[in-house]
Amino acid sequence: MMSTVQAKSLRHALAAGSERLSAWADLLDRINVFPVADGDTGRNLVISLHPLKDKSRSTGNLVESLLMSARGNSGNIAVEFFHGFLTNSPEEDLPRAVKSGRDLAWSAVNNPLPGTMLSLFDALAEWLELSQAQVADEKQVDSLLDHLEQTVCDTTKELEALKAAGVVDSGALGMFIFFEAFISHLHNRPNLQKKIPERFNGLLSIQDGFAGSVETGFCVDASVRTDAMNSLVSELESM
């Protein structure tokens, strides 16, 4: 994976990731069993990351739109990742931007846990740091995708709800789908995108008899625009 990328290529790759995520939203909803089986991870991610499809936005406007679009646990975690990623000049230093995004993602919820999309962000940041990511070598890119795929598969072993259901974590899978498209577009290699059922064979259908935890009541999403957000947007716009 390249350590530096052209800004235009980066925006096209982000849009491609968001588009591909939308195509798999129904599957993500079907296997959403953690933290509760409310079947909305796919929809929340699609809504939350929809601003990434607009390749013409300024960085400040894009970050602002992402922060105001975040929905649910999965959406808030993903948005915080891209908040940190986009505000740390990914076109100049991709590994540093990914690490910044990973750190913010871990602070997005009260009780962050491994075995979720957070593990995928960890795996991406650690791989880029260890590999130094200085050359766009095909074997290197394949190695990264294999590493991320294995990270998603391992979520089934890390969380009891996923183990009982026999599926991978919906959020982690969603971010894998995003980054598979993102990486393939950065390298202009569409062949990198393999069929999701082949990559995760046997881990995409909830086992018969599984009864996930269900919460009663209502979920309310609220977005609050603060002075800190205004300052952040102004700072990014002036760069």
C-alpha positions in Angstrom: 0.0 0.0 0.0 1.4 3.4 -0.9 2.5 5.7 1.8 1.5 8.8 -0.2 -1.3 9.1 -2.7 -2.8 11.8 -5.0 -5.7 13.7 -3.4 -7.9 13.0 -6.4 -7.2 9.3 -6.3 -7.9 9.3 -2.6 -11.3 10.9 -3.0 -12.2 8.4 -5.8 -11.1 5.5 -3.6 -13.2 6.8 -0.6 -16.3 7.1 -2.9 -15.7 3.6 -4.3 -15.5 2.2 -0.7 -18.8 3.9 0.2 -20.5 2.7 -3.0 -19.5 -0.9 -2.4 -20.6 -0.8 1.2 -24.0 0.3 0.1 -24.3 -2.8 -2.1 -23.8 -5.1 0.8 -25.9 -3.3 3.4 -28.7 -5.9 3.5 -26.2 -8.7 4.3 -24.7 -6.6 7.1 -28.2 -6.0 8.6 -29.0 -9.7 8.4 -25.9 -10.8 10.4 -26.0 -7.9 12.9 -26.2 -9.7 16.3 -23.8 -7.6 18.4 -24.1 -5.7 20.6 -27.8 -6.4 20.0 -29.6 -8.1 17.2 -31.4 -5.0 15.9 -30.5 -5.5 12.2 -29.4 -1.9 11.4 -25.6 -2.0 11.1 -25.6 -1.9 7.3 -28.1 0.9 7.1 -26.3 3.0 9.8 -23.0 2.6 8.0 -24.4 3.6 4.6 -26.1 6.7 6.0 -23.1 7.7 8.1 -20.6 7.3 5.3 -22.8 8.6 2.5 -20.9 12.0 2.4 -17.8 10.1 1.2 -19.5 9.6 -2.2 -19.2 13.3 -3.0 -15.7 13.7 -4.5 -16.0 17.4 -4.8 -16.3 18.4 -1.2 -13.6 20.3 0.6 -12.0 18.4 3.5 -13.7 20.7 6.1 -17.1 20.3 4.6 -16.7 16.6 4.2 -15.7 16.1 7.9 -18.5 18.3 9.0 -21.0 16.3 6.9 -19.7 13.0 8.3 -19.9 14.1 11.9 -23.5 15.3 11.4 -24.5 12.1 9.5 -23.3 9.5 12.1 -26.0 7.0 13.1 -25.8 4.2 15.7 -22.7 2.7 17.3 -21.3 1.4 14.1 -21.8 4.7 12.3 -20.3 6.8 15.1 -17.2 4.6 15.3 -16.7 4.6 11.5 -17.2 8.4 11.3 -14.7 9.0 14.0 -12.2 6.9 12.1 -12.6 9.0 9.0 -12.7 12.2 11.1 -9.1 11.3 12.3 -8.1 10.0 8.9 -9.2 13.0 6.8 -7.8 15.6 9.2 -4.3 14.2 9.2 -3.4 14.6 5.5 -3.7 11.0 4.3 -2.5 12.0 0.8 0.9 12.9 2.5 1.2 10.1 5.0 -1.3 7.4 4.8 -0.1 5.3 7.7 -0.2 8.3 10.1 -3.7 9.2 9.0 -4.9 5.6 9.5 -3.4 5.5 13.0 -5.0 8.8 13.9 -8.3 7.5 12.7 -7.9 4.3 14.6 -7.2 6.2 17.8 -10.3 8.3 17.5 -12.5 5.3 16.6 -11.6 3.7 19.9 -12.9 6.8 21.8 -16.2 6.9 19.9 -18.2 4.7 22.3 -18.4 4.2 26.1 -17.4 0.5 26.0 -15.2 -0.2 23.0 -14.4 -3.9 22.4 -12.1 -5.9 20.2 -13.9 -8.3 17.9 -15.7 -5.4 16.3 -14.7 -3.0 13.5 -12.2 -1.6 16.0 -10.1 -4.7 15.5 -10.1 -4.1 11.8 -8.8 -0.6 12.2 -6.1 -1.9 14.6 -5.1 -4.5 12.0 -4.9 -1.9 9.2 -2.9 0.6 11.3 -0.5 -2.1 12.6 0.1 -3.6 9.2 0.9 -0.2 7.6 3.3 0.6 10.5 5.1 -2.7 10.4 5.4 -2.8 6.6 6.4 0.8 6.4 4.2 0.9 3.3 6.8 2.4 1.1 6.2 0.5 -2.1 3.0 -0.4 -4.0 4.0 -4.0 -4.4 1.2 -6.4 -5.5 2.3 -9.0 -3.0 2.2 -6.4 -0.3 -1.3 -5.4 -1.1 -2.5 -9.0 -1.3 -0.9 -9.6 2.1 -2.8 -6.7 3.6 -6.2 -7.8 2.3 -5.5 -11.4 3.5 -4.6 -9.9 6.9 -7.7 -7.9 7.1 -9.8 -10.8 6.0 -8.4 -13.0 8.7 -9.1 -10.2 11.3 -12.8 -10.3 10.3 -12.9 -14.1 10.5 -11.4 -14.0 14.0 -14.2 -11.8 15.3 -16.4 -15.0 15.4 -14.0 -16.3 18.0 -13.7 -13.1 20.1 -17.2 -12.3 21.0 -19.6 -14.8 22.6 -22.6 -13.5 20.6 -20.8 -14.0 17.3 -19.6 -17.4 18.3 -23.1 -18.5 19.2 -24.5 -17.1 16.0 -21.7 -18.5 13.8 -21.2 -15.2 12.0 -18.5 -12.5 11.7 -19.0 -9.1 13.2 -21.2 -7.0 10.9 -19.4 -3.8 11.5 -15.9 -5.4 10.9 -17.2 -7.0 7.7 -18.6 -3.6 6.6 -15.3 -1.9 7.0 -13.5 -4.8 5.2 -15.9 -4.4 2.3 -15.1 -0.6 2.3 -11.4 -1.0 2.4 -11.2 -3.8 -0.2 -12.8 -1.4 -2.7 -10.8 1.6 -1.4 -7.5 -0.3 -1.8 -8.3 -1.7 -5.2 -9.1 1.7 -6.5 -6.0 3.3 -5.1 -4.0 0.7 -7.0 -6.2 0.5 -10.0 -6.6 -3.3 -9.5 -10.3 -4.3 -9.7 -9.2 -7.9 -9.4 -8.5 -7.4 -5.8 -12.2 -7.4 -5.0 -13.2 -11.0 -4.5 -16.7 -12.3 -3.9 -17.6 -11.7 -0.2 -19.4 -15.2 0.2 -16.2 -16.8 -1.0 -13.9 -14.9 1.4 -16.2 -15.6 4.3 -17.7 -18.9 3.4 -19.8 -20.4 6.2 -19.7 -17.2 8.3 -22.5 -15.2 6.8 -25.6 -17.1 7.9 -26.9 -17.1 11.5 -27.2 -20.6 12.9 -30.6 -22.1 13.5 -31.8 -21.7 17.1 -29.7 -18.6 17.8 -31.5 -16.1 20.0 -29.7 -12.8 20.2 -30.3 -10.2 22.9 -33.0 -7.7 22.1 -33.5 -4.3 23.8 -36.9 -2.7 24.2 -37.6 1.0 23.9 -36.4 3.5 21.4 -33.1 4.6 20.0 -32.7 8.4 19.5 -30.0 9.9 17.3 -29.1 13.5 18.0 -26.3 15.6 16.4 -25.0 18.7 18.3 -22.9 21.3 16.6 -20.4 22.7 19.0 -17.9 25.6 18.9 -15.2 23.0 18.7 -16.7 21.6 15.5 -17.0 25.1 14.0 -13.3 25.8 14.8 -12.3 22.4 13.3 -14.2 23.1 10.1 -12.7 26.7 9.8 -9.2 25.4 10.4 -9.6 22.7 7.7 -11.1 25.1 5.2 -8.1 27.5 5.7 -5.5 24.8 5.0 
